[in-house]
Amino acid sequence: MKMTTLNTPSASQAPNPTLKAYEEKVRAQVQEAKAKLEQVEAKAKEQKAETEMTAINRLKTTKQDIDRKLQGLKTTQDEHLAHARADIDADVSKFKASVDMLSGRLRG
């Protein structure tokens, strides 16, 4: 028995260039914050700062959540894309601000 498949465009066949650029921008921002977080983590370990280590571990989880949301954008329907991007942008902003705040606490 021979099966016939329909040739319908899908998100995986025709990647959205705007979405790809957005993903790359967010990944770069997150990578920059992650690098700073790694420096903060080294300083926290050096100072044996348990409270900060707990915060660092939460931020690592936040970064993983952002990565999952970015991955999920590929399957997000167009009508939900703007909301999903706004959600990711808010998460990235909070992530970066938290890393900066933690960095400031360990410097002082």
C-alpha positions in Angstrom: 0.0 0.0 0.0 1.4 3.3 -1.1 0.9 6.4 1.1 0.7 9.9 -0.3 1.8 12.8 1.8 0.7 16.4 1.3 3.3 19.0 0.9 2.2 21.6 3.3 4.7 24.2 4.6 5.6 23.8 8.2 7.7 25.8 10.6 10.5 23.3 10.4 10.7 23.4 6.6 10.6 27.2 6.3 12.2 28.9 9.3 11.1 32.4 9.9 14.1 34.7 9.4 12.7 37.3 11.9 12.2 34.6 14.5 15.7 33.2 13.9 17.2 36.7 14.3 15.2 37.2 17.5 16.4 33.8 18.9 20.0 34.7 18.1 19.7 38.1 19.8 18.1 36.5 23.0 20.7 33.7 23.1 23.5 36.3 22.9 22.0 38.3 25.8 21.5 35.1 27.8 25.0 33.9 27.1 26.5 37.2 28.2 24.6 37.1 31.4 25.5 33.4 31.9 29.2 34.2 31.6 28.8 36.9 34.2 26.9 34.5 36.4 29.8 32.0 36.2 32.1 34.8 37.4 29.7 35.6 40.2 29.5 31.9 41.1 33.3 31.6 41.3 33.4 34.6 43.6 30.6 33.3 45.8 32.3 29.9 46.2 35.5 31.7 47.1 33.7 33.8 49.7 31.6 30.7 50.8 28.5 32.9 50.3 25.7 30.3 50.8 22.8 32.8 50.3 24.3 33.9 47.0 24.9 30.3 45.9 21.2 29.6 46.4 20.4 32.6 44.3 22.9 31.4 41.6 21.2 28.0 41.5 17.8 29.6 41.0 19.2 31.8 38.2 20.6 28.7 36.5 17.1 27.2 36.5 15.8 30.5 35.1 18.3 30.3 32.3 17.1 26.8 31.5 13.5 28.0 31.5 14.4 30.8 29.0 16.2 28.2 26.8 13.1 26.0 26.8 10.8 28.9 25.9 13.1 29.8 23.1 13.0 26.3 21.8 9.2 26.3 22.1 9.0 29.4 19.8 9.6 27.1 16.8 6.2 25.5 17.4 4.3 28.5 18.7 1.4 29.5 16.5 1.7 33.0 14.8 -1.1 34.5 16.8 0.7 33.6 20.1 4.2 34.6 19.0 4.1 38.2 20.1 3.0 37.2 23.6 5.6 34.4 23.8 8.3 36.9 22.7 7.2 39.5 25.3 7.2 36.8 28.0 10.8 35.8 27.0 11.9 39.4 26.9 10.6 39.9 30.4 12.4 36.8 31.6 15.7 37.8 30.0 15.4 41.3 31.5 14.8 39.9 35.0 17.6 37.3 34.6 20.1 40.0 33.6 19.0 42.3 36.4 19.3 39.5 38.9 22.8 38.6 37.8 23.9 42.3 37.9 22.4 42.7 41.4 24.1 39.5 42.7 27.4 40.6 41.1 27.1 44.0 43.0 26.4 42.2 46.3 29.5 40.1 46.0 31.7 43.0 44.9 30.8 45.1 47.9 
